[in-house]
Amino acid sequence: MPATTSVMRSEIAEQPEALRRTFAELLPRRPEIESLGRATRQVLFLARGSSDNAAVYGGYLLQAHTGRLATLGSPSIATAYGARVDLSGVLAVAISQSGETEEIVETMRWAADCGARTVGVTNGADSPLAAEADVALVTQAGNEVAVPATKTYDTQLAALAVLALGLGANLDPGDLERVADGIEQTLAAPTDAVEEIVERMVAVQGAVISGRGMAFSTALEAALKLKEACYLHAMGLSYADLLHGPIAVVDPRTPALLVAAPSGPTLQGTVALAERARSAGAPVFGFGGGDALAAASDLSVPVPDVPEWVAPMNLIVPAQLLTEHLARRLGYDPDVPRGLDKVTQTS
């Protein structure tokens, strides 16, 4: 049986200070980002796993607030197919927690050789990714021991928020100061709702996790965590995609975990999805979304009221807590999920 506490839980608790350190380190780098951005017109993200989920947040953020097209790259185009692509005018943003994932480092080199300028987002200050990028945004998460990424993921979101500011997003940098304070509130709040959700998920085989826009990244990352540490068949979907067919799997045996910022253009659609899922008899658990999503959910975990563009940094924390608690409740060690290593190498 796993211990009653875990390294993962300790690292979740370290996130407020990790975020404060990361913002202090990276916000002064905005002029470098701005200078690099002047030579580019669109952004290509290169990542895998949790880092790819962070890239989804970056893509929505940049397109909504900088007017730049931002897309997710396919590393296999470089590593498996060896294709040549004209990347002149492209800012390639490679994201890797360790900075040592060979596929991502190789793909960033390929992008540079194809004409792109490069940014590396990593927690590895001495890593190949940091050394070879035109600009390295090194997060300040500290050493992360548990295999499931928590503080390294959230500090990646922080780095991408700074990237957006450097690329001209007309957003208030002061909003970033509210993120760590909000996470501290979440960590200090009573855990009754999370514990009850855990008890209601002990017997399920799968779950649907859904959000849209900025919160879509949170749905993907929450699903990944539940798969990694709890071995659930968890699907992370945009609610727009969910409504196009997979909604059929939402039933009394398959809970829907819905995530949303306290405000923003996708909140009402998330509330409508909650109402539809409940009408199908599915348990509905809301994360964030303010009073509106709480009222439409069976159980809800509040998230402090922060602007939508920074909300994903707060929204992921209840999902991390749920994953850690559920894994232990099921008798698993959340620190060392089976079949996983801290650095995953693919080709």
ABEGO torsion letter per residue (X at the ends): XBBABBAAAAAAAAAAAAAAAAAAAAAAAAAAAAAAAAABABBBBBBBEAAAAAAAAAAAAAAAAAGBBBBBBBAAAAAAAGBBBBABGBBBBBBBAAGABAAAAAAAAAAAAAGBBBBBBBABAABAAAAABABBBBBBAEBBABABBAAAAAAAAAAAAAAAAAAGBBBBAAAAAAAAAAAAAAAABBAAAAAAAAAAAAABABBBBBBBEAAAAAAAAAAAAAAAAAGBBBBBBBAAAAAAGAAAABBAABBBBBBBBABEAAAAAAAAAAAAAAAAGBBBBBBEGEAAAAAABABBBBBBBBBAAAAAAAAAAAAAAAAAAAAAAAGBBAABBBGBBABBBBX
